[in-house]
């Protein structure tokens, strides 16, 4: 948590200085005379307000009517993620499958000359699909509803690191090829995190902040590996998830009210790790897999029976 506090406080101070400066010179002086570092909560609020402002700017006008939201399914945390693990590979007829484009004739000849079909190019395209699967799971509102999380930069980043660890852990099982493929995914992750930080309004000393987040990433990876190892206790993963994702600065003991959600996220993590181990290599390297759906689709109203023709 100390690294979170340091990185969070500095980024929040830089963002506040940037927004309050009218000219670049004034901005530099403001950063040089920055006050005492604010707590972690300020960091989360800074990113939350920036995200809210961005959402308001891109939202449709007030006059536009939005479709009414349907009934939300009931969430029973104590009974979730207890089913038998299975492969996460998409079936052959799934519309979500990603297929490498196939061309014929002169177009294929030219693309071959440009190394479009080289092993490295195919790996990069596959890594891009895999990272899209990760961000789709992390950015879906359901994950915050189910695990009772407020959507802040801290929680989003922590969930992103958790799912990155799940995928990289699985790829290590494929040896050198998996490690190399994981490096492509990690490069996309770094670029995405940099964009997320920039969109939140932090552009000063971005490289320094990224180094702080990189330390947090590797620290969390080591903790997850230790918590899920055969020598670990049953509650180790629960405690690590509490500290990495839920706990605020200075809170060591787990909040009793948050315990069911933390335990559910720990069960989800264990199950996804096992499911990914059951997922075949081709699905992992092509991105043709999908993380477990968190909330089942709400069934629509049953159609009324047709009246018999007279």
C-alpha positions in Angstrom: 0.0 0.0 0.0 2.9 2.3 0.5 3.7 2.3 -3.2 0.1 3.0 -4.0 0.2 6.0 -1.6 3.4 7.4 -3.1 2.3 7.0 -6.8 -1.3 8.0 -6.1 -0.3 11.1 -4.2 2.2 12.3 -6.7 -0.1 11.7 -9.7 -3.0 13.5 -8.0 -0.7 16.4 -7.1 0.5 16.7 -10.7 -3.1 16.5 -12.1 -4.3 19.2 -9.7 -1.4 21.4 -10.6 -2.0 20.9 -14.3 -5.6 21.8 -14.1 -5.0 24.9 -12.1 -2.2 26.4 -14.2 -3.0 28.9 -16.9 0.4 28.8 -18.7 3.3 26.3 -18.9 5.5 28.5 -16.8 2.9 28.9 -14.1 2.4 25.1 -14.2 6.1 24.4 -13.6 6.2 26.8 -10.6 3.1 25.2 -9.2 4.6 21.7 -9.4 7.8 22.9 -7.8 5.9 24.4 -4.9 3.5 21.4 -4.5 2.1 21.0 -0.9 2.2 17.9 1.2 1.1 14.7 -0.6 -2.6 14.0 -0.4 -3.9 10.6 0.7 -4.9 7.7 -1.6 -8.6 8.8 -1.6 -7.6 12.0 -3.4 -6.0 9.9 -6.1 -9.2 7.9 -6.6 -11.4 11.0 -6.6 -9.2 12.7 -9.1 -9.5 10.0 -11.6 -13.2 9.5 -10.9 -14.0 13.2 -11.5 -12.0 13.1 -14.7 -13.8 10.0 -15.9 -17.1 11.5 -15.1 -16.3 14.7 -17.0 -15.2 12.7 -20.0 -18.4 10.7 -19.8 -20.5 13.9 -19.7 -18.7 15.4 -22.6 -19.3 12.3 -24.8 -22.9 11.6 -23.6 -25.9 12.4 -25.8 -27.9 15.5 -25.3 -30.5 15.7 -22.6 -33.3 15.7 -25.1 -32.3 12.3 -26.5 -34.2 9.5 -24.9 -32.3 6.4 -23.6 -33.9 3.0 -23.5 -35.1 2.0 -20.0 -32.8 -0.4 -18.2 -34.2 -3.8 -17.6 -34.5 -5.5 -14.2 -31.1 -6.4 -12.8 -30.6 -10.1 -11.8 -30.2 -10.9 -8.1 -26.6 -11.4 -7.1 -25.9 -14.1 -4.5 -22.2 -13.9 -3.8 -22.1 -16.9 -1.5 -23.3 -19.2 -4.3 -21.2 -17.8 -7.1 -18.1 -19.4 -8.8 -18.6 -22.8 -7.2 -19.2 -24.7 -10.4 -16.7 -27.1 -11.9 -14.0 -25.3 -13.9 -14.0 -25.8 -17.7 -12.2 -24.6 -20.7 -12.8 -20.9 -21.7 -12.2 -21.6 -25.4 -15.0 -20.2 -27.7 -16.9 -22.8 -29.7 -16.1 -23.0 -33.4 -19.5 -21.4 -34.3 -19.2 -18.5 -31.8 -19.7 -15.0 -33.3 -17.1 -13.8 -30.9 -14.3 -15.7 -32.5 -11.5 -13.8 -34.1 -10.2 -15.1 -37.4 -6.9 -14.1 -39.1 -7.8 -12.4 -42.4 -7.1 -14.6 -45.5 -6.5 -13.0 -48.8 -5.9 -14.5 -52.2 -4.0 -13.5 -55.4 -1.9 -10.4 -55.7 -3.1 -9.0 -52.3 -1.9 -12.1 -50.5 1.4 -12.0 -52.4 2.0 -8.3 -51.4 1.0 -8.9 -47.8 3.4 -11.9 -47.7 6.2 -9.7 -48.9 5.3 -7.2 -46.1 5.6 -10.0 -43.6 1.9 -9.8 -42.7 1.7 -13.6 -42.4 5.0 -13.9 -40.5 5.0 -15.7 -37.2 5.7 -12.4 -35.3 2.9 -10.5 -37.1 0.4 -13.3 -36.3 1.6 -13.3 -32.7 1.1 -9.5 -32.4 -2.4 -9.8 -33.8 -3.3 -12.6 -31.4 -1.9 -10.7 -28.5 -4.1 -7.7 -29.4 -7.2 -9.9 -29.3 -6.1 -11.4 -26.0 -5.7 -8.0 -24.5 -9.1 -7.0 -25.8 -10.5 -9.9 -23.9 -8.9 -8.7 -20.7 -10.1 -5.1 -21.0 -13.6 -6.2 -22.0 -13.8 -8.1 -18.7 -12.3 -5.3 -16.6 -14.3 -2.5 -18.2 -17.7 -4.2 -18.0 -19.9 -2.6 -15.3 -20.9 -6.1 -14.1 -17.6 -6.8 -12.5 -18.0 -3.7 -10.3 -21.6 -4.5 -9.4 -20.9 -8.2 -8.6 -17.8 -7.6 -6.5 -19.2 -4.4 -4.9 -16.4 -2.1 -6.1 -16.5 1.6 -6.8 -15.1 2.3 -10.3 -12.0 4.4 -9.7 -8.6 4.4 -11.3 -7.3 2.3 -8.4 -9.9 -0.5 -8.7 -9.8 -0.6 -12.5 -6.0 -0.7 -12.5 -6.0 -3.4 -9.8 -8.5 -5.6 -11.7 -6.5 -5.1 -14.9 -3.4 -6.3 -13.1 -5.3 -9.3 -11.7 -6.5 -10.4 -15.2 -3.1 -9.8 -16.7 -1.6 -12.1 -14.1 -4.2 -14.8 -14.9 -3.3 -14.7 -18.6 0.5 -14.4 -18.1 0.4 -17.3 -15.6 -1.4 -19.5 -18.1 1.1 -18.5 -20.9 4.0 -19.5 -18.8 2.8 -23.1 -19.0 3.6 -23.0 -22.7 7.3 -22.4 -22.1 9.4 -19.9 -24.1 6.7 -19.4 -26.8 4.2 -18.4 -24.1 6.6 -16.1 -22.3 7.4 -14.3 -25.6 3.7 -14.1 -26.5 3.1 -12.7 -23.0 5.6 -9.9 -23.7 3.6 -8.7 -26.6 0.5 -8.5 -24.3 2.5 -6.7 -21.7 3.6 -4.0 -24.2 -0.1 -3.5 -25.1 -0.9 -3.3 -21.4 1.7 -0.6 -20.8 0.4 1.5 -23.7 -3.2 1.1 -22.5 -2.3 2.2 -18.9 -0.4 5.2 -20.2 -3.5 6.2 -22.2 -5.7 5.7 -19.2 -3.5 7.9 -17.0 -3.3 10.6 -19.7 -7.1 10.7 -20.2 -7.4 11.2 -16.5 -5.5 14.5 -16.9 -2.0 13.5 -15.8 0.6 14.4 -18.5 3.5 15.7 -16.3 6.4 13.4 -15.7 4.3 10.5 -17.2 7.3 8.2 -17.4 7.9 8.6 -13.7 4.3 7.7 -12.8 4.4 4.7 -15.2 7.5 3.4 -13.4 5.6 3.6 -10.1 2.7 1.7 -11.6 5.1 -0.8 -13.0 6.5 -1.5 -9.5 2.9 -2.0 -8.3 2.2 -4.4 -11.2 5.2 -6.6 -10.5 4.6 -6.5 -6.7 1.0 -7.7 -7.2 2.1 -10.4 -9.6 4.6 -11.8 -7.0 1.9 -11.7 -4.3 -0.7 -13.5 -6.5 1.8 -16.2 -7.4 2.6 -16.8 -3.8 -1.0 -16.8 -2.7 -2.0 -19.5 -5.2 1.0 -21.7 -4.8 0.5 -25.2 -3.4 2.3 -24.1 -0.2 -0.1 -21.2 0.4 -2.9 -21.3 2.9 -6.6 -21.1 1.8 -7.0 -17.6 3.0 -3.8 -16.2 1.5 -5.5 -15.3 -1.8 -8.4 -13.6 0.0 -6.0 -11.5 2.1 -4.0 -10.5 -1.0 -7.1 -9.5 -3.0 -8.3 -7.5 0.0 -5.0 -5.5 0.3 -4.5 -5.1 -3.5 -8.0 -4.2 -4.6 -10.3 -3.3 -1.7 -8.3 -1.9 1.2 -7.8 1.8 1.6 -4.7 3.4 3.1 -4.2 2.4 6.7 -6.9 -0.3 6.8 -5.2 -3.7 7.5 -8.1 -5.8 8.9 -10.7 -6.9 6.4 -14.0 -5.1 6.6 -16.7 -7.6 7.6 -19.2 -6.0 5.2 -16.8 -6.4 2.3 -15.8 -10.0 3.2 -18.5 -11.8 1.0 -17.4 -9.8 -2.0 -13.7 -10.3 -1.4 -14.2 -14.1 -0.9 -16.3 -14.2 -4.1 -13.5 -12.5 -6.1 -11.0 -14.9 -4.6 -13.2 -17.9 -5.8 -13.6 -16.2 -9.2 -9.8 -15.8 -9.4 -9.1 -19.5 -8.5 -11.7 -20.7 -10.9 -10.5 -18.6 -13.8 -6.9 -19.7 -13.2 -8.0 -23.3 -13.4 -10.3 -22.7 -16.4 -7.4 -21.0 -18.3 -5.2 -24.0 -17.6 -7.9 -26.2 -19.2 -8.0 -23.8 -22.3 -5.9 -25.1 -25.2 -2.9 -23.4 -26.6 -4.5 -22.4 -29.9 -7.3 -20.6 -28.1 -4.8 -18.8 -25.9 -2.6 -17.6 -28.7 -5.4 -16.6 -31.0 -7.5 -14.9 -28.3 -10.4 -17.2 -29.0 -11.5 -17.5 -25.4 -13.7 -15.5 -23.1 -13.6 -15.0 -19.3 -16.6 -16.3 -17.3 -19.7 -14.2 -17.6 -20.2 -12.6 -14.3 -24.0 -11.9 -14.4 -26.3 -14.2 -16.3 -28.5 -12.5 -18.9 -31.9 -11.4 -17.6 -34.5 -13.4 -19.5 -36.9 -11.2 -21.4 -40.7 -11.3 -21.1 -42.1 -14.5 -22.5 -44.0 -14.1 -25.8 -47.7 -14.3 -25.6 -49.2 -17.4 -27.2 -50.5 -16.9 -30.7 -54.2 -17.0 -31.1 -55.4 -19.9 -33.3 -56.5 -18.8 -36.8 -60.2 -19.0 -37.3 
